[in-house]
């Protein structure tokens, strides 16, 4: 496996990225990034022999200063930035796969024991293959977050432990080990990507720009290698492509959405909000 040297011999995500020779802080006012957030942008022309622009936002686990939540809209799509502003969030990234024509998630989505959306068939125009949607992001009622293989929908319907459940995928890492990925164009071609991972002490939001002369994006094997060097323990893929967006309070969108029209409206987002 190809190895990158962004985070070797480091202990924390923040310290390892801040010492990275690929780091570019231009146009970011660091005084605007306040605890518990830690944000870094990596700009490189040599990672995987390609140009990459990567935004990495981390928050400490179990902090009393913030919580992570989802927001969503059933009937229409909204921009990640609009979801964030409505919730007075500290930061946000786009969430799961959705129906671009009708709105709503195309994967199982549950909020406070109510089913909002179910997995749609691959025959649906915006449906995804089951071997891609093998993972789940769970936010429990005690505010802890878990990334794992998805269980059957019925399991989450009868369980009362979860505050939010979003099926997505594929799962990229579990227990610090990269997982085998299906042999699909979605996996093997380079695209913009949005990912979520956990380290020993942090929850990490990641966007990888793509489809431009300055950022080629990554295939999911490359994403796994990058996340391994971020010391990720568990990691999962969220919706990417033109949906890939990261927003931070007082700064706005910090990555480069790939759609020609700019930021793409989405069905749901992950937010970091004041507790």
Secondary structure, DSSP 4 states (H G I P E B T S, - for coil): -----SSTT-SSHHHHHHT-TTB--TT--GGG--TTEEEEEEEEEEETTEEEEEEEEEEETT-TTEEEEEEE-SSS-EEHHHHHHHTT-SEEEE-S-B-TTT-SBSS-EEETTEEEE-PPPTTSTT---TTT--EEEEEETTS-EEEEE---HHHHHH--SEEEEEEE--EEEETTEEPP----HHHHS-B-EEEEEE-SSEEEEEEE--SBTTB--B-HHHHHHHHHTTT-SEEEE---GGG--EEETTTEE-S---STTSSPEESEEEEEEE-
